[in-house]
Amino acid sequence: MTDEIVKQFPLLQRQQDGKRLVYLDSAATTQRPQTVLDAVRDFYEQNNANPHRGVYALGERATAAYEDARTEVASFLNAPREEVIFTRNATETLNLIAYSWGLQNLKAGDKVAVTILEHHSNLIPWQQVCRATGAQLIFLYTGPDGLLSDREIEQKITKEVKLVAFTHVSNVLGMVTPVEKITARAHEVGALCVLDCAQSAPHLRLDVAKLGVDFLAFSGHKLYAPLGIGVLWGRKELLEAMPPFLTGGDMIESVREQDATWAPLPEKFEAGTQNAGGAVGLAAAIRWMQGIGFDTIARREQVVYRYAWQALSHVPHVKLYGTPSGEHAGAIAFNVEGAHPHDVASILDADAVCVRAGHHCAQPLLHHLGMTACCRASFAVYNTCADVDALVESLQKVRKWLGYGA
């Protein structure tokens, strides 16, 4: 089964300097299976036109392909299709929520709560909106193990908090946050919840009815789909009350010289020509994942994750961040004693092992954990224990390359 999955990814069949490519940076972007590549190519070869414009047959096929993709995403989320908005990525989605909801609803004296785990995309928009409205941005801090305590949730999410924006899975530590506890506490005090699912969508089943959040964001390129396509889901009554984020073509009902009225959902938030090919590719990626089965994906990835944590914990001079306890999805952060993370990544690259090095767009978290940068190995369904073995073998060379005795 493992070989059959890997064989579906053309790029993973390539070699780098005569060595097998070991791709361990799926938290940044996944590779694409052939079926997704074919779906995008087929759209541009057979159905390429601007959706929602032409009444000719080709234009109608393009519109149908685009809207069929929305239906697929809605089913993926167990949501009504009019609540599914296509964006460029999770970053644009989170900015849309911050500016269209935040600027209209926050005021001085209000609080917005985020966790210290957040990617910059779910932090900077709230910094900007709080600065503009006079609201206060507060943080829920983890312990040294990266876990959020019940006490922190209860004490920080008070009646002054109007919105809680938090990640489903940390892009640095791979740890799953306690969504149910955070959401329950937020709703208890009357706050809304924004869930960043950029890191969870490839690994965990997303059901908005069960998650109980008010807004949700994810990017297609992290779940085997093309770059440049993302999703906003929001409760209909909230989306209908929000002004558009962008204005222009295709999001209007009527336009006069001095004013305009907006199209109904979801078109109100989809100004201009959309990435129809990306939407088609996202739908194909979802169908591909469903074909494997989310339970199978989770089971396979957990085997690799547990194997990796155990193997890396026995490599001399390697420090792991976070904890193996609790639920994880897809990422392990580490450093090598005496080696800058960028040097580590470059040395691994000489063995065709691809890991991420830097602050991972999560600088406050790294500072909270007492570092400025780290390496990250992140996994997807196409990774195997053999990939972990290649990582460990290459890591054992790092300090020697840098002139240490061992």
N, C-alpha and C positions, 0 to 999 in steps of 0.2 A: 504493500500500500504506500509506503514511504516513497519508494522509487517512482511509483506511478504519479504521485502528486508533484514531486520535484520535476519530473519530465514535462509537466504542463507549463513550465516557466522557461521560455527561450533564453532569457538572459542568464539564468542559473546553469545553463549548459555550456556557457563560455568559460574560457580559461584566462587567467591573468599571468603573463610571463611564464606560461607553461604549467601553471598550478591551478588546481580546482578553486573556483571562486567560492568563498564562504561569506555569505551576506548576513551580517548580524546588526543591521541598522534599520529594521522594519518599523521601529517607533518613529523614525523620520519619514520614511515612505516605504511601502511594500513594493515588491515586484509584481508584475501583472501576468496572469495566466494567458495562454493562447486564446482562450474563448473570449476574454475581455478585449484583447487586441483585435480579434476578428470582428467583434461587434462594433467597435469604433470604426474600423476600416469599412465595414459593410454600410454603416450609416452614411459615410462620406461618399462611398462609391454608388450607392443605390437610392438614398433618401435625402440627400443634402439640399435643404432649402431653409429659409428662415421661418421657424415655427410661429404660428399665430398671424402670419401675414398673408401669404398667397392662398387664393381659393382654387387654384389649379391643383391637379392631382398630386404632383410632386410636393407642393407646399402642404397639402393635407396629410401626406404620408409623413413628412417631417414633424408636423404637429402631433400626429398620432404617436410617433416614436417617442417624442419628448414627454407627452402626457402619460403614455404607458409606463415610462420610467418613473414618473411621480407615483403612479399607482403601486409600482413595485416597492418603492421606498416606504410608502404609507403602510403597506402590508408588513414590511420588515420591522417597522416601529409599532405596529398595531394601532395605527392612528387614522383619523379621517384624512382623505387626500387633500382637502382644502387647507389643512393645517400644515402641509409640507411645502416649504419654500426652498427653491434652489438658490444657492449662493456660490461664491468662488471656493470657499473653504471655511473651516471652523472659525478662523480669525475674523473673516468678514461677518459671519453669523453673530459672533459675540459682540462685535462693534455695532451691528444693527440693533441688537437688543439693548445695548448700553445707551445708544443715542436716541433710538425711537421710543423705548420705554423709559429709560433712566432720566433723560432730560425733561420728560413730561411729568414724571411722577415723584421725583426726589426733591427734597428741599432742605434748607438749613435745619439742623436738629435730628435729621434722619441718619441712619447708619446703613452702610453696605458691608456685609461680612464676606470675606474670602478666606481660603486656607493658605497657609504658607507653602503648600504643595503646588500652587498654581503655575501653569505656563504663563508667560508674559501676555499671551493673547487673552487670557481671562483675568488679567490684573490691570494692565495699562488702560484699557477702555474705562474701567471703573475708577481708576485714579483720575482720569480726565473728567469724567462725569461728576465725580464728587467735587472736584475743584470748581467746576462750572456751576454747580447747584448749591454748594455750601454743605453738602452731606459729608459725613465722616466715614472714612474707610478703616475697617478694623480687621484683624487677622485671628484666625484660629490656628494655634501653633501645635505642632506634633511634639512628641517626646523624641529623645535621641534615636529611638528605633524607627521613627517615621510614622508612628501610629497616632491617630487622633483619639483622645480620651473622651469618655462620656461627660466628664466634668468640664472639659473645655467647651464642648458643644452646649451644655446647659448654661454655663456662665457667660459665654460670649453672645449667644443668640437670644437677645432680650427684646422687649416690646419696642425699643427704639429702632431695631433692625427692620428694614423694609424689604431687603432682598439679600439672599445668600447665593453667591456664585461659587461653584466648587467643581473640581475635577472628579470624574468617576474613577479614573486610574491615573496615578502619578506617572508622568512621562520620564521621570528620572529613576524612581524607585520601583516602579511597576506594581505598587501596592494599591489595592482596591479600597476606596473610602467607604465609610458606613452611610450609604445613601439613605437608607430607611430612617436611621436615627436623626440625621441632619434634616431631612425633609419633614419628619414628624415634628421636630422642635421648631423649625421655621414656620410651619403652618399653624402651630399652636400659638405663636405670638403674632400671627397675621402677616408674615413675610412671604414673598415669592421665592422660588428656587430656580436657578439657572444651572444646568448640568452640562459640563464640558465632556463630551463622549469621544473626543478625538482619539484617545488611546484605548477606550473600551470597545468601540464598535467592531474592531476586527476580532475580538476575543470573547465577548460576552453577549448574550441575547438581550436585546433592548426592547422593552415593552413599556411604552409610556404610561399605560394604565397601571402597571404594577410599580413602576418607578415612582410615580406620584409627583413628579416635578412639574413646573409650569412652562419652562423653556428647555430645549435641548439642542446641542450643536455637535456636528461631526464633519470630518473631511473624507471625501471619497478616496483620496490617494493613499490613505493609511489602511484601507480595506480592499486592496487589490484593484482599485478603479483608477481612472486617469487623474492626472494633476488638473487642478482648476475647477473642480466641482465639489460643492459642499452642501450641507443641509441645515436648515433651521426648522425645528418643530416648535410650535407654541400652541397654547390653548386658544381656541377660536375667539373667545370673547376678549382676550388680551390683544391678539393680533388685530382684531377689528377696531379696537380703540386706539391703536398706535398709528402715528403718521408714517408715511413712507420714508424709507431711509435714503433712497435715490429716486429722482424723478426724471421723466423723459418719455420715450416711446414705450408702448405696450403696457404701461401700468396705469393708463388713464381710461376713464369712461367717456369724458367729454372735455374739450378745451375751448375756452373763449379768450378774448384778448387780454382780460385782466384776471381770470381765475380758471380753475379746473376742478374736476371731480375725479375721484380715484376708481379704478377698477376693483371688483370684489376680490377676495382672497382666492387663490394665492397670488394672482397677477399683480396685486397692489405693491408687492415687494420685489418684483422681478422686472426692473426697468431695463430697457435696451435689449439687444440681442443676447440671448443666453447661450451657455455652453451645452448645446443640445447633444453633441457627440459625447461629451463628458457624462451627461445624464444617462445616455444609452449605455455607456461603459459601466457606470455605477450600477445600473439595473442588472447588467450581465454579471458583474462581480457578486452581487447579492445572490443571484440565482446559482452561481458557481459555489458560493459558500453553503447555500442551502442544500445543494447536491451532495456535498461532503457531510453536512450535518453539524450544527453548532455544538452538540454534545461531543461529537468526534473531534472537532477542532480543539475544544477546551481540553479534552483528555490527552490528546497528542501533545499539545503545548505544555501542559502541566508536567508531563514526563520529561520533556526537554528542560523545562525550567528547574525542576528539582535536581535533575542530573547536573545542570550547570552550577547551581548554588553549591552543591556538595563538592564538585570537582574544583571550582574556583577557591573554595574555602581551604583547600589543601595545598594551594600553590604558595610557596614561600614568598613573603614580602608583598602579598596582595591583600588589600583591605576592602571588604565589602560593606556597602551602606544599606541601612534598613534592617530588616529581620526576615528570616524564612517563615516565621509564623504568620498566620492570617492568610487572606486570599490575595493572590498575585496574578498579574496578566502581562507577560511579555517583556519585562526589562529588568536588568541587574546593573547597578552602578558600582564601580570599583576604581581603585587607584593602585599603582605600583610604587612602593616606597622608593624615594629618591629619583623618581622619573616624572617628568611633566606629562600630563595626559596626551598632549599633542605628539610628543615623542613616542609614547607608547603606541598610539594609533598609527603613526608612520612606520614603526618597526613591524607591527602586525600586518600592515598593508604590503610589506615586502614578501609576506607569506600568503598574500591574497586573502587575508582575513579583514573584513570591513567592520569596524566599530566606530561609534561616535565619540568625539572628545571635545570638551568645552564646558560651557555653563548650561547648555541644553535649553536655553530660553527660560531658565528658572533660577535666576540669580538669587532672589531672596531665600529660596529653599537651600541653595548651596551655602550661603552665608550662615543660615540657621544651623546647618550641620557642620560648620567650621571649615569650609573649604571654598576655593574659588573656581575649581574646575574638577572634572572627573571623566573617566571613560564610562561608556554604557554599551553593553551588549543587549540587543533586543531581538526577540524571536517572533516568528510567524509559523503558520502551519507547515510551510515547506522546510523548516529547520529540523535537524536530526541531532542525535547524540554525537554523531561523527563530526558535526560542525563544532560542537562544544570541545571535542577532543582536539580539533585543529586549533581552536582558540587557546586552549591550555598549553599545548605544545609550543605555540608561538610565544605566549606570555613568558614561558620559562627561559626564553632567550633575551628578554628585554634588558635586564640588568647587565648581562654580559656585553651586549651591544654598547651599553653606555659606560663600560669600563669598570663595573663593579666585579668583585671576585665571584660573587654568587647572588 
